Amino acid sequence: MSAIVLLVIFVITLVQNIIRYSDHASYSIWVSIVYLCVSVLFFIPVIAISLRVQIAIRKKYPKWFWGLILLLAPISLFLFYLVSNIVLHSMGYFDYFIDKEYARYYFGREALYHLIMLVGSAVYVHLSQQKFPTIEVFKGRKLMTIDLLSVEWIEADGHYANFYVANETFIKREKLSLLAKTLGPGFIRIHRKYIVNKSQIKSKEKQGRDEYLILSSGIRLKIGQSFKPINW
């Protein structure tokens, strides 16, 4: 999507330049094309790299996500200006590595487009992580990222937590009390040892004074006395 938007910006800006400067004897359409390829389209790989960085930040530092994004965005724009300036200089368009005219040109218009792209990609990462949340767990010694919504239930095991997904079990070194605060409204703690994915709850049954939740997989989990009543 970002690539398409930048391509549209490239075409619109090129048409504007042709309309404005075509009557000037010094104007060259090929120079405009090269300038715009470097200053606009060359930003496409930057967006791809930024997406990976933003995803990593969203996973590791969710509380600081927007603060870090607002800090990294202007740094990214300045570094891109330097790199694109060097590229144009190496092609013989500038006499110096830092060209003032190009600085006015880039930060007067293209930088705004690129900033919008960076913030837009950050919004996409933020919303997608909320809609499709993931969590890092271990399978043996292998670190893996799994879809949080696929987790059926979680069981405390000392300083670790066991994540049950279909026929597989994953582990994470974290206390259940901390997980209960960070998993979101889609999960509910029913016992000092259990957290359950609400979407996996099939029914509830009572046996004497004890109550149990029945999951879609057929797993039967006891509800702790201090966690009653359970509503989902």
Contacts in CASP RR format, 6 or more apart in sequence:
PFRMAT RR
TARGET T0000
AUTHOR 0000-0000-0000
METHOD contacts of the structure
MODEL  1
MSAIVLLVIFVITLVQNIIRYSDHASYSIWVSIVYLCVSVLFFIPVIAIS
LRVQIAIRKKYPKWFWGLILLLAPISLFLFYLVSNIVLHSMGYFDYFIDK
EYARYYFGREALYHLIMLVGSAVYVHLSQQKFPTIEVFKGRKLMTIDLLS
VEWIEADGHYANFYVANETFIKREKLSLLAKTLGPGFIRIHRKYIVNKSQ
IKSKEKQGRDEYLILSSGIRLKIGQSFKPINW
2 44 0 8 1.000
2 47 0 8 1.000
2 117 0 8 1.000
2 121 0 8 1.000
3 44 0 8 1.000
3 47 0 8 1.000
5 117 0 8 1.000
6 40 0 8 1.000
6 41 0 8 1.000
6 43 0 8 1.000
6 44 0 8 1.000
6 47 0 8 1.000
6 113 0 8 1.000
6 117 0 8 1.000
7 41 0 8 1.000
9 40 0 8 1.000
9 113 0 8 1.000
10 36 0 8 1.000
10 37 0 8 1.000
10 40 0 8 1.000
10 41 0 8 1.000
13 36 0 8 1.000
13 40 0 8 1.000
13 109 0 8 1.000
14 29 0 8 1.000
14 32 0 8 1.000
14 33 0 8 1.000
14 36 0 8 1.000
17 27 0 8 1.000
17 32 0 8 1.000
17 36 0 8 1.000
18 29 0 8 1.000
18 32 0 8 1.000
21 27 0 8 1.000
21 32 0 8 1.000
31 93 0 8 1.000
34 88 0 8 1.000
34 91 0 8 1.000
34 93 0 8 1.000
35 88 0 8 1.000
35 93 0 8 1.000
35 105 0 8 1.000
38 84 0 8 1.000
38 87 0 8 1.000
38 88 0 8 1.000
39 84 0 8 1.000
39 102 0 8 1.000
39 105 0 8 1.000
39 106 0 8 1.000
39 110 0 8 1.000
40 110 0 8 1.000
40 113 0 8 1.000
42 80 0 8 1.000
42 84 0 8 1.000
42 87 0 8 1.000
43 80 0 8 1.000
43 110 0 8 1.000
43 114 0 8 1.000
43 117 0 8 1.000
46 76 0 8 1.000
46 80 0 8 1.000
46 114 0 8 1.000
47 117 0 8 1.000
47 118 0 8 1.000
47 121 0 8 1.000
50 76 0 8 1.000
50 118 0 8 1.000
50 121 0 8 1.000
51 121 0 8 1.000
51 125 0 8 1.000
53 72 0 8 1.000
54 65 0 8 1.000
54 69 0 8 1.000
54 121 0 8 1.000
54 122 0 8 1.000
54 125 0 8 1.000
55 125 0 8 1.000
55 129 0 8 1.000
57 64 0 8 1.000
57 65 0 8 1.000
57 68 0 8 1.000
57 69 0 8 1.000
58 65 0 8 1.000
58 125 0 8 1.000
58 126 0 8 1.000
58 129 0 8 1.000
59 129 0 8 1.000
59 134 0 8 1.000
59 136 0 8 1.000
59 145 0 8 1.000
61 68 0 8 1.000
62 129 0 8 1.000
65 122 0 8 1.000
65 126 0 8 1.000
66 122 0 8 1.000
66 126 0 8 1.000
69 118 0 8 1.000
69 119 0 8 1.000
69 122 0 8 1.000
73 115 0 8 1.000
73 118 0 8 1.000
73 119 0 8 1.000
74 115 0 8 1.000
76 118 0 8 1.000
77 107 0 8 1.000
77 111 0 8 1.000
77 114 0 8 1.000
77 115 0 8 1.000
77 118 0 8 1.000
80 114 0 8 1.000
81 103 0 8 1.000
81 106 0 8 1.000
81 107 0 8 1.000
81 111 0 8 1.000
82 98 0 8 1.000
84 106 0 8 1.000
85 94 0 8 1.000
85 97 0 8 1.000
85 98 0 8 1.000
85 99 0 8 1.000
85 102 0 8 1.000
85 103 0 8 1.000
86 97 0 8 1.000
88 94 0 8 1.000
88 99 0 8 1.000
88 102 0 8 1.000
89 95 0 8 1.000
89 96 0 8 1.000
89 97 0 8 1.000
89 99 0 8 1.000
94 102 0 8 1.000
132 147 0 8 1.000
132 149 0 8 1.000
133 147 0 8 1.000
133 148 0 8 1.000
133 149 0 8 1.000
134 145 0 8 1.000
134 146 0 8 1.000
134 147 0 8 1.000
134 148 0 8 1.000
135 145 0 8 1.000
135 146 0 8 1.000
135 148 0 8 1.000
135 151 0 8 1.000
135 163 0 8 1.000
135 172 0 8 1.000
136 143 0 8 1.000
136 144 0 8 1.000
136 145 0 8 1.000
136 172 0 8 1.000
137 143 0 8 1.000
137 144 0 8 1.000
137 145 0 8 1.000
137 146 0 8 1.000
137 163 0 8 1.000
137 170 0 8 1.000
137 171 0 8 1.000
137 172 0 8 1.000
138 144 0 8 1.000
138 170 0 8 1.000
138 171 0 8 1.000
138 172 0 8 1.000
139 168 0 8 1.000
139 170 0 8 1.000
139 171 0 8 1.000
140 171 0 8 1.000
144 170 0 8 1.000
146 163 0 8 1.000
146 165 0 8 1.000
146 170 0 8 1.000
148 183 0 8 1.000
149 197 0 8 1.000
149 199 0 8 1.000
150 165 0 8 1.000
150 166 0 8 1.000
151 163 0 8 1.000
151 164 0 8 1.000
151 165 0 8 1.000
151 197 0 8 1.000
152 164 0 8 1.000
152 165 0 8 1.000
152 166 0 8 1.000
152 196 0 8 1.000
152 197 0 8 1.000
152 200 0 8 1.000
152 215 0 8 1.000
152 216 0 8 1.000
152 217 0 8 1.000
152 219 0 8 1.000
153 164 0 8 1.000
153 194 0 8 1.000
153 195 0 8 1.000
153 196 0 8 1.000
153 197 0 8 1.000
153 200 0 8 1.000
153 215 0 8 1.000
153 219 0 8 1.000
153 221 0 8 1.000
154 161 0 8 1.000
154 162 0 8 1.000
154 163 0 8 1.000
154 164 0 8 1.000
154 176 0 8 1.000
154 179 0 8 1.000
154 187 0 8 1.000
154 194 0 8 1.000
154 195 0 8 1.000
154 196 0 8 1.000
155 161 0 8 1.000
155 162 0 8 1.000
155 164 0 8 1.000
155 193 0 8 1.000
155 194 0 8 1.000
156 162 0 8 1.000
156 175 0 8 1.000
156 176 0 8 1.000
156 192 0 8 1.000
156 193 0 8 1.000
156 194 0 8 1.000
157 171 0 8 1.000
159 173 0 8 1.000
159 175 0 8 1.000
160 171 0 8 1.000
160 172 0 8 1.000
160 173 0 8 1.000
160 174 0 8 1.000
161 171 0 8 1.000
161 172 0 8 1.000
161 173 0 8 1.000
161 174 0 8 1.000
161 175 0 8 1.000
161 176 0 8 1.000
161 179 0 8 1.000
162 169 0 8 1.000
162 170 0 8 1.000
162 171 0 8 1.000
163 169 0 8 1.000
163 170 0 8 1.000
163 171 0 8 1.000
163 172 0 8 1.000
164 219 0 8 1.000
166 217 0 8 1.000
172 179 0 8 1.000
176 189 0 8 1.000
176 192 0 8 1.000
176 193 0 8 1.000
176 195 0 8 1.000
179 195 0 8 1.000
180 187 0 8 1.000
180 189 0 8 1.000
180 195 0 8 1.000
183 195 0 8 1.000
185 198 0 8 1.000
186 197 0 8 1.000
186 198 0 8 1.000
186 199 0 8 1.000
187 195 0 8 1.000
187 196 0 8 1.000
187 197 0 8 1.000
187 198 0 8 1.000
188 195 0 8 1.000
188 196 0 8 1.000
188 198 0 8 1.000
188 230 0 8 1.000
188 232 0 8 1.000
189 195 0 8 1.000
189 196 0 8 1.000
189 227 0 8 1.000
190 196 0 8 1.000
190 213 0 8 1.000
190 221 0 8 1.000
190 222 0 8 1.000
190 223 0 8 1.000
190 224 0 8 1.000
190 227 0 8 1.000
190 230 0 8 1.000
191 221 0 8 1.000
191 222 0 8 1.000
191 223 0 8 1.000
191 224 0 8 1.000
191 227 0 8 1.000
192 224 0 8 1.000
192 226 0 8 1.000
194 221 0 8 1.000
194 222 0 8 1.000
196 213 0 8 1.000
196 215 0 8 1.000
196 221 0 8 1.000
198 232 0 8 1.000
200 215 0 8 1.000
200 216 0 8 1.000
200 217 0 8 1.000
201 213 0 8 1.000
201 214 0 8 1.000
201 215 0 8 1.000
201 216 0 8 1.000
201 232 0 8 1.000
202 214 0 8 1.000
202 215 0 8 1.000
202 216 0 8 1.000
202 218 0 8 1.000
203 213 0 8 1.000
203 214 0 8 1.000
204 211 0 8 1.000
204 212 0 8 1.000
204 213 0 8 1.000
204 214 0 8 1.000
204 223 0 8 1.000
204 230 0 8 1.000
205 211 0 8 1.000
205 212 0 8 1.000
205 214 0 8 1.000
206 212 0 8 1.000
210 222 0 8 1.000
210 223 0 8 1.000
211 222 0 8 1.000
211 223 0 8 1.000
211 224 0 8 1.000
211 228 0 8 1.000
211 230 0 8 1.000
212 220 0 8 1.000
212 221 0 8 1.000
212 222 0 8 1.000
212 223 0 8 1.000
213 220 0 8 1.000
213 221 0 8 1.000
213 223 0 8 1.000
213 230 0 8 1.000
214 220 0 8 1.000
215 221 0 8 1.000
223 230 0 8 1.000
END
